[in-house]
Amino acid sequence: MSTTTSKDCVALTVQGEIELKLSLSDLSLFHRRSRRAKDELGKESLFEGVLVYEILQAAGVTFGKELRGKSLADYLLVQTEDGYRVVFALPELDPTFRDTEILLVDRRDGELLAGNDGRLRLIIPDEKRYARWVRRIVALSICRAAPWKI
């Protein structure tokens, strides 16, 4: 996966084993998925984007049978333009652990996201609450939980 060229604007920074700086055109190189879902206002739309799992794989994050032991304490920190942050345990993103799709979307009903949504947003169609359907995403970072001291 290449990173952005000088003429492309960085839309997303991904920090895993490898740091990626991706433009919207870079995101179009990933396998695209569409999912119909209702947003926090109850409006149903067709969202289009990329599985977060696939972006993290491109950044060298280990999933599947290798996600075990100390790696199970790793988590994804999603950060937005305004400083809002949410966390996902890596098994939440791994299709070998669960069937939930967590999509980083850049289109809604065929149009690029803009306005209040920003350029990138997460959708998690199977979640009952919308607190992690964050908008205006700028960074995805893999972190490790500190060991608990007794």
N, CA, C and O of each residue as an XYZ file, in Angstrom:
600
protein
N       0.854     -1.169      0.000
C       0.000      0.000      0.000
C       0.892      1.220      0.000
O       1.748      1.369      0.872
N       0.703      2.077     -0.953
C       1.479      3.314     -0.983
C       0.771      4.367     -0.154
O      -0.414      4.246      0.155
N       1.513      5.395      0.199
C       0.901      6.499      0.917
C       0.642      7.633     -0.060
O       0.963      7.522     -1.243
N       0.078      8.697      0.417
C      -0.368      9.782     -0.446
C       0.768     10.441     -1.203
O       1.912     10.452     -0.748
N       0.443     10.986     -2.358
C       1.394     11.780     -3.114
C       1.266     13.219     -2.653
O       0.344     13.549     -1.908
N       2.169     14.072     -3.081
C       2.150     15.461     -2.627
C       0.882     16.191     -3.067
O       0.474     17.152     -2.414
N       0.251     15.756     -4.158
C      -0.959     16.450     -4.617
C      -2.228     15.971     -3.905
O      -3.273     16.614     -4.004
N      -2.141     14.851     -3.191
C      -3.289     14.345     -2.438
C      -3.250     14.890     -1.020
O      -2.175     15.077     -0.451
N      -4.402     15.139     -0.460
C      -4.524     15.625      0.909
C      -4.686     14.424      1.843
O      -5.491     13.532      1.575
N      -3.926     14.400      2.933
C      -4.043     13.312      3.902
C      -5.411     13.402      4.566
O      -5.770     14.430      5.141
N      -6.161     12.324      4.478
C      -7.479     12.261      5.106
C      -7.420     11.462      6.403
O      -8.227     11.676      7.307
N      -6.451     10.529      6.492
C      -6.403      9.615      7.621
C      -4.967      9.209      7.903
O      -4.233      8.835      6.988
N      -4.565      9.282      9.164
C      -3.278      8.754      9.604
C      -3.560      7.462     10.353
O      -4.421      7.422     11.232
N      -2.828      6.396     10.001
C      -2.995      5.097     10.640
C      -1.664      4.712     11.262
O      -0.641      4.656     10.578
N      -1.682      4.447     12.564
C      -0.465      4.054     13.263
C      -0.611      2.640     13.767
O      -1.339      2.370     14.722
N       0.106      1.729     13.099
C       0.173      0.331     13.498
C       1.633     -0.041     13.535
O       2.450      0.745     14.015
N       1.993     -1.213     13.047
C       3.405     -1.560     12.895
C       4.046     -0.641     11.856
O       5.228     -0.307     11.944
N       3.251     -0.247     10.884
C       3.660      0.664      9.817
C       2.762      1.892      9.930
O       1.562      1.752     10.166
N       3.316      3.086      9.768
C       2.467      4.281      9.756
C       2.046      4.566      8.328
O       2.873      4.590      7.417
N       0.750      4.781      8.139
C       0.208      5.126      6.829
C      -0.426      6.501      6.893
O      -1.051      6.861      7.890
N      -0.265      7.253      5.845
C      -0.976      8.521      5.675
C      -1.756      8.359      4.386
O      -1.184      8.333      3.296
N      -3.065      8.251      4.522
C      -3.919      7.907      3.395
C      -4.796      9.072      2.954
O      -5.349      9.798      3.780
N      -4.910      9.234      1.661
C      -5.858     10.192      1.084
C      -7.153      9.449      0.786
O      -7.218      8.226      0.915
N      -8.169     10.181      0.392
C      -9.412      9.525     -0.020
C      -9.177      8.640     -1.235
O      -9.792      7.579     -1.346
N      -8.302      9.050     -2.146
C      -8.033      8.208     -3.317
C      -7.281      6.937     -2.907
O      -7.474      5.890     -3.525
N      -6.428      7.006     -1.876
C      -5.773      5.791     -1.368
C      -6.814      4.818     -0.823
O      -6.698      3.609     -1.022
N      -7.817      5.335     -0.144
C      -8.860      4.469      0.415
C      -9.645      3.754     -0.672
O     -10.190      2.675     -0.438
N      -9.707      4.348     -1.862
C     -10.430      3.705     -2.960
C      -9.705      2.464     -3.478
O     -10.280      1.687     -4.240
N      -8.441      2.269     -3.072
C      -7.680      1.094     -3.494
C      -8.039     -0.161     -2.690
O      -7.728     -1.278     -3.102
N      -8.689      0.030     -1.551
C      -9.126     -1.098     -0.731
C     -10.424     -1.666     -1.291
O     -11.124     -1.008     -2.060
N     -10.735     -2.899     -0.893
C     -12.004     -3.524     -1.274
C     -13.150     -2.696     -0.687
O     -13.226     -2.510      0.528
N     -14.026     -2.209     -1.535
C     -15.135     -1.347     -1.120
C     -16.340     -2.200     -0.725
O     -16.612     -3.240     -1.325
N     -17.048     -1.735      0.293
C     -18.262     -2.414      0.754
C     -19.375     -1.396      0.908
O     -19.136     -0.224      1.200
N     -20.592     -1.866      0.707
C     -21.780     -1.032      0.894
C     -22.643     -1.678      1.950
O     -22.752     -2.902      2.021
N     -23.255     -0.848      2.768
C     -24.135     -1.365      3.820
C     -25.250     -0.376      4.070
O     -25.004      0.805      4.314
N     -26.468     -0.857      4.010
C     -27.632     -0.025      4.322
C     -27.817     -0.053      5.843
O     -27.840     -1.120      6.458
N     -27.949      1.145      6.439
C     -28.109      1.237      7.895
C     -28.807      2.542      8.249
O     -28.803      3.497      7.472
N     -29.408      2.563      9.442
C     -30.040      3.774      9.961
C     -29.050      4.499     10.856
O     -28.382      3.881     11.685
N     -28.957      5.813     10.684
C     -28.069      6.609     11.518
C     -28.736      6.963     12.845
O     -29.837      6.496     13.135
N     -28.070      7.784     13.644
C     -28.564      8.147     14.968
C     -29.877      8.922     14.945
O     -30.565      9.006     15.963
N     -30.231      9.491     13.789
C     -31.507     10.204     13.647
C     -32.607      9.329     13.052
O     -33.728      9.790     12.834
N     -32.277      8.058     12.790
C     -33.246      7.129     12.233
C     -33.335      7.156     10.715
O     -34.171      6.467     10.130
N     -32.475      7.952     10.066
C     -32.489      8.041      8.606
C     -31.717      6.865      8.012
O     -30.546      6.656      8.327
N     -32.380      6.108      7.159
C     -31.725      4.981      6.495
C     -30.977      5.488      5.272
O     -31.497      6.287      4.493
N     -29.751      5.011      5.118
C     -28.902      5.407      3.991
C     -28.067      4.225      3.551
O     -27.917      3.239      4.272
N     -27.521      4.348      2.342
C     -26.552      3.377      1.848
C     -25.170      3.984      2.073
O     -24.802      4.974      1.440
N     -24.412      3.376      2.985
C     -23.065      3.832      3.303
C     -22.062      3.002      2.508
O     -22.258      1.802      2.314
N     -20.988      3.641      2.048
C     -19.943      2.954      1.300
C     -18.586      3.274      1.895
O     -18.288      4.422      2.223
N     -17.761      2.228      2.030
C     -16.436      2.445      2.579
C     -15.630      1.168      2.638
O     -15.797      0.266      1.817
N     -14.746      1.109      3.631
C     -13.760      0.044      3.768
C     -13.839     -0.518      5.185
O     -14.054      0.230      6.139
N     -13.668     -1.824      5.325
C     -13.593     -2.403      6.657
C     -12.366     -1.853      7.381
O     -11.272     -1.831      6.817
N     -12.538     -1.416      8.609
C     -11.418     -0.919      9.403
C     -10.355     -2.006      9.522
O      -9.159     -1.719      9.485
N     -10.788     -3.238      9.663
C      -9.902     -4.400      9.739
C      -8.897     -4.424      8.581
O      -7.714     -4.689      8.795
N      -9.359     -4.149      7.367
C      -8.486     -4.205      6.196
C      -7.472     -3.057      6.181
O      -6.338     -3.233      5.735
N      -7.878     -1.898      6.664
C      -6.951     -0.770      6.760
C      -5.854     -1.093      7.774
O      -4.675     -0.835      7.533
N      -6.258     -1.660      8.910
C      -5.277     -2.003      9.933
C      -4.328     -3.104      9.473
O      -3.145     -3.088      9.813
N      -4.838     -4.057      8.704
C      -3.956     -5.081      8.139
C      -2.879     -4.445      7.270
O      -1.718     -4.851      7.326
N      -3.253     -3.450      6.466
C      -2.288     -2.751      5.611
C      -1.234     -2.022      6.442
O      -0.122     -1.778      5.973
N      -1.594     -1.675      7.687
C      -0.650     -1.015      8.590
C       0.132     -2.026      9.428
O       0.822     -1.651     10.376
N       0.022     -3.309      9.078
C       0.814     -4.346      9.729
C       0.245     -4.913     11.013
O       0.952     -5.614     11.736
N      -1.013     -4.630     11.317
C      -1.640     -5.162     12.530
C      -1.965     -6.637     12.313
O      -2.479     -7.020     11.262
N      -1.661     -7.456     13.312
C      -1.853     -8.896     13.226
C      -3.256     -9.285     13.674
O      -3.735     -8.851     14.721
N      -3.903    -10.112     12.857
C      -5.236    -10.626     13.169
C      -5.240    -12.139     12.952
O      -4.198    -12.730     12.669
N      -6.403    -12.761     13.083
C      -6.534    -14.196     12.852
C      -5.899    -14.992     13.975
O      -5.953    -14.587     15.136
N      -5.297    -16.126     13.633
C      -4.708    -17.018     14.641
C      -3.562    -16.369     15.403
O      -3.243    -16.795     16.513
N      -2.946    -15.358     14.833
C      -1.835    -14.673     15.493
C      -2.303    -13.663     16.539
O      -1.491    -13.183     17.330
N      -3.579    -13.337     16.559
C      -4.105    -12.415     17.563
C      -4.419    -13.222     18.811
O      -5.512    -13.767     18.971
N      -3.423    -13.280     19.693
C      -3.550    -14.061     20.924
C      -2.534    -13.540     21.940
O      -1.701    -12.690     21.625
N      -2.617    -14.058     23.147
C      -1.658    -13.685     24.190
C      -1.677    -12.191     24.469
O      -2.740    -11.586     24.601
N      -0.477    -11.599     24.558
C      -0.352    -10.176     24.880
C      -1.018     -9.275     23.846
O      -1.426     -8.159     24.167
N      -1.131     -9.752     22.609
C      -1.781     -8.945     21.560
C      -3.255     -8.694     21.847
O      -3.841     -7.751     21.316
N      -3.856     -9.534     22.683
C      -5.265     -9.328     23.030
C      -5.469     -8.097     23.909
O      -6.607     -7.676     24.120
N      -4.392     -7.517     24.421
C      -4.484     -6.270     25.190
C      -4.317     -5.044     24.292
O      -4.406     -3.912     24.768
N      -4.078     -5.258     23.011
C      -3.976     -4.144     22.069
C      -5.373     -3.655     21.713
O      -6.333     -4.425     21.710
N      -5.473     -2.361     21.412
C      -6.771     -1.804     21.062
C      -6.605     -0.716     20.015
O      -5.517     -0.177     19.816
N      -7.707     -0.410     19.354
C      -7.737      0.656     18.365
C      -8.310      1.906     19.015
O      -9.390      1.872     19.605
N      -7.579      3.005     18.900
C      -8.047      4.307     19.346
C      -8.403      5.105     18.096
O      -7.543      5.360     17.253
N      -9.670      5.497     17.979
C     -10.145      6.288     16.849
C     -10.240      7.730     17.320
O     -10.850      8.015     18.351
N      -9.631      8.643     16.558
C      -9.600     10.050     16.947
C     -10.241     10.914     15.866
O     -10.097     10.654     14.671
N     -10.955     11.953     16.314
C     -11.653     12.838     15.396
C     -11.032     14.239     15.416
O     -10.192     14.554     16.260
N     -11.466     15.063     14.468
C     -10.960     16.440     14.359
C     -11.132     17.224     15.645
O     -10.265     18.016     16.010
N     -12.249     17.009     16.338
C     -12.539     17.804     17.534
C     -12.067     17.161     18.834
O     -12.421     17.630     19.915
N     -11.270     16.089     18.744
C     -10.705     15.461     19.923
C     -11.540     14.342     20.527
O     -11.122     13.736     21.514
N     -12.714     14.047     19.960
C     -13.530     12.917     20.448
C     -12.765     11.640     20.146
O     -12.161     11.513     19.081
N     -12.788     10.696     21.076
C     -12.062      9.444     20.883
C     -12.928      8.271     21.311
O     -13.705      8.372     22.260
N     -12.787      7.160     20.604
C     -13.454      5.915     20.983
C     -12.449      4.784     20.834
O     -11.448      4.896     20.126
N     -12.753      3.681     21.532
C     -11.840      2.541     21.576
C     -12.565      1.274     21.138
O     -13.747      1.079     21.422
N     -11.816      0.413     20.432
C     -12.288     -0.914     20.048
C     -11.203     -1.917     20.416
O     -10.036     -1.711     20.082
N     -11.566     -2.995     21.096
C     -10.636     -4.096     21.302
C     -10.387     -4.740     19.941
O     -11.306     -4.836     19.127
N      -9.163     -5.180     19.684
C      -8.864     -5.754     18.366
C      -9.773     -6.925     17.988
O     -10.135     -7.033     16.816
N     -10.164     -7.812     18.919
C     -11.080     -8.882     18.523
C     -12.430     -8.380     17.994
O     -13.090     -9.095     17.241
N     -12.853     -7.170     18.371
C     -14.094     -6.611     17.832
C     -13.991     -6.363     16.331
O     -15.007     -6.328     15.637
N     -12.786     -6.194     15.834
C     -12.558     -5.863     14.430
C     -12.222     -7.087     13.585
O     -12.290     -7.031     12.357
N     -11.867     -8.176     14.224
C     -11.339     -9.367     13.556
C     -12.467    -10.328     13.170
O     -13.179    -10.827     14.041
N     -12.633    -10.590     11.865
C     -13.716    -11.491     11.432
C     -13.547    -12.931     11.902
O     -14.498    -13.708     11.817
N     -12.363    -13.319     12.397
C     -12.235    -14.669     12.951
C     -12.795    -14.747     14.372
O     -12.992    -15.841     14.901
N     -13.055    -13.586     14.997
C     -13.654    -13.533     16.328
C     -15.151    -13.273     16.264
O     -15.917    -13.855     17.033
N     -15.577    -12.394     15.342
C     -16.995    -12.039     15.279
C     -17.362    -11.540     13.890
O     -16.496    -11.175     13.094
N     -18.664    -11.530     13.616
C     -19.150    -11.169     12.288
C     -19.475     -9.689     12.122
O     -19.876     -9.278     11.033
N     -19.317     -8.888     13.146
C     -19.656     -7.467     13.075
C     -18.766     -6.746     12.068
O     -17.545     -6.897     12.079
N     -19.392     -5.966     11.205
C     -18.631     -5.144     10.263
C     -18.513     -3.736     10.826
O     -19.515     -3.101     11.156
N     -17.295     -3.261     10.932
C     -17.052     -1.882     11.338
C     -16.436     -1.208     10.118
O     -15.316     -1.517      9.711
N     -17.195     -0.284      9.550
C     -16.799      0.349      8.288
C     -16.347      1.781      8.488
O     -16.963      2.547      9.229
N     -15.262      2.128      7.817
C     -14.849      3.516      7.684
C     -15.433      3.971      6.357
O     -14.996      3.524      5.296
N     -16.412      4.853      6.411
C     -17.130      5.232      5.193
C     -16.759      6.639      4.747
O     -16.443      7.514      5.553
N     -16.810      6.821      3.429
C     -16.562      8.132      2.836
C     -17.702      8.553      1.908
O     -17.667      9.640      1.333
N     -18.715      7.689      1.763
C     -19.867      7.994      0.911
C     -21.156      7.604      1.606
O     -21.231      6.622      2.346
N     -22.165      8.415      1.336
C     -23.513      8.150      1.848
C     -24.472      8.419      0.703
O     -24.495      9.515      0.143
N     -25.265      7.410      0.358
C     -26.221      7.511     -0.749
C     -25.535      7.997     -2.028
O     -26.079      8.820     -2.764
N     -24.330      7.473     -2.278
C     -23.594      7.758     -3.513
C     -22.809      9.056     -3.527
O     -22.084      9.320     -4.486
N     -22.932      9.875     -2.487
C     -22.243     11.172     -2.436
C     -21.106     11.123     -1.417
O     -21.211     10.450     -0.392
N     -20.019     11.842     -1.708
C     -18.939     11.957     -0.730
C     -19.470     12.595      0.544
O     -20.304     13.500      0.491
N     -18.990     12.124      1.687
C     -19.380     12.729      2.949
C     -18.856     14.159      3.008
O     -17.806     14.471      2.446
N     -19.589     15.011      3.685
C     -19.198     16.408      3.852
C     -19.969     16.979      5.035
O     -20.740     16.270      5.681
N     -19.762     18.234      5.310
C     -20.501     18.907      6.368
C     -20.234     18.298      7.719
O     -19.082     18.039      8.069
N     -21.290     18.064      8.491
C     -21.186     17.561      9.845
C     -20.530     16.182      9.925
O     -19.917     15.850     10.940
N     -20.650     15.377      8.866
C     -20.026     14.047      8.854
C     -18.519     14.121      8.689
O     -17.813     13.179      9.049
N     -18.003     15.243      8.143
C     -16.592     15.295      7.797
C     -16.353     14.462      6.556
O     -17.294     14.161      5.822
N     -15.115     14.088      6.312
C     -14.811     13.276      5.134
C     -14.869     11.787      5.418
O     -15.062     10.984      4.505
N     -14.701     11.410      6.696
C     -14.697      9.998      7.078
C     -15.507      9.802      8.352
O     -15.500     10.636      9.257
N     -16.203      8.676      8.392
C     -17.041      8.364      9.551
C     -17.084      6.855      9.735
O     -16.942      6.105      8.769
N     -17.278      6.409     10.966
C     -17.457      4.986     11.256
C     -18.932      4.667     11.314
O     -19.734      5.458     11.810
N     -19.285      3.497     10.801
C     -20.623      2.962     11.053
C     -20.463      1.533     11.560
O     -19.626      0.769     11.079
N     -21.286      1.202     12.537
C     -21.299     -0.129     13.136
C     -22.761     -0.559     13.180
O     -23.425     -0.403     14.205
N     -23.262     -1.098     12.074
C     -24.700     -1.364     11.949
C     -25.315     -2.210     13.047
O     -26.504     -2.053     13.324
N     -24.573     -3.095     13.685
C     -25.152     -3.983     14.685
C     -25.160     -3.416     16.097
O     -25.708     -4.045     17.002
N     -24.567     -2.244     16.310
C     -24.570     -1.664     17.655
C     -25.909     -0.999     17.939
O     -26.513     -0.392     17.054
N     -26.365     -1.117     19.178
C     -27.655     -0.556     19.578
C     -27.563      0.943     19.836
O     -28.543      1.660     19.639
N     -26.399      1.430     20.276
C     -26.197      2.858     20.524
C     -25.238      3.399     19.477
O     -24.478      2.645     18.869
N     -25.275      4.688     19.273
C     -24.489      5.306     18.198
C     -23.262      6.051     18.698
O     -22.665      6.813     17.938
N     -22.868      5.859     19.945
C     -21.760      6.610     20.529
C     -20.441      6.373     19.801
O     -19.568      7.241     19.819
N     -20.279      5.218     19.162
C     -19.021      4.944     18.448
C     -19.161      5.132     16.935
O     -18.228      4.828     16.191
N     -20.302      5.622     16.473
C     -20.474      5.972     15.054
C     -19.854      7.359     14.853
O     -20.557      8.304     14.495
N     -18.573      7.483     15.075
C     -17.930      8.795     15.107
C     -17.753      9.390     13.715
O     -17.589      8.683     12.721
N     -17.794     10.722     13.688
C     -17.642     11.490     12.453
C     -16.338     12.258     12.496
O     -15.708     12.389     13.546
N     -15.942     12.765     11.333
C     -14.746     13.618     11.218
C     -13.491     12.916     11.707
O     -12.675     13.509     12.413
N     -13.337     11.656     11.331
C     -12.196     10.853     11.767
C     -10.925     11.325     11.071
O     -10.915     11.590      9.868
N      -9.844     11.426     11.864
C      -8.554     11.825     11.307
C      -7.453     10.813     11.584
O      -6.441     10.804     10.885
N      -7.629      9.948     12.603
C      -6.551      9.009     12.928
C      -7.083      7.712     13.519
O      -8.081      7.685     14.239
N      -6.373      6.635     13.184
C      -6.575      5.315     13.773
C      -5.230      4.908     14.352
O      -4.232      4.872     13.632
N      -5.188      4.604     15.640
C      -3.915      4.253     16.288
C      -4.058      2.968     17.067
O      -5.029      2.780     17.799
N      -3.088      2.079     16.910
C      -3.059      0.856     17.696
C      -2.242      1.145     18.950
O      -1.123      1.652     18.879
N      -2.835      0.808     20.114
C      -2.222      1.058     21.407
C      -2.225     -0.245     22.206
O      -2.944     -1.189     21.879
N      -1.415     -0.275     23.248
C      -1.377     -1.433     24.128
C      -1.805     -1.003     25.514
O      -1.308     -0.006     26.039
N      -2.719     -1.744     26.110
C      -3.164     -1.449     27.470
C      -2.003     -1.694     28.433
O      -1.278     -2.681     28.309
N      -1.837     -0.792     29.382
C      -0.786     -0.940     30.373
C      -1.115     -2.121     31.283
O      -2.285     -2.360     31.581
N      -0.108     -2.857     31.724
C      -0.369     -3.984     32.633
C      -0.947     -3.500     33.949
O      -0.601     -2.429     34.447
N      -1.822     -4.299     34.492
C      -2.443     -3.974     35.765
C      -1.476     -4.354     36.876
O      -0.918     -5.451     36.883
N      -1.287     -3.440     37.806
C      -0.368     -3.715     38.925
C      -1.167     -4.011     40.174
O      -2.071     -3.266     40.551
N      -0.818     -5.102     40.800
C      -1.523     -5.533     42.026
C      -0.888     -4.870     43.217
O      -1.321     -5.089     44.349
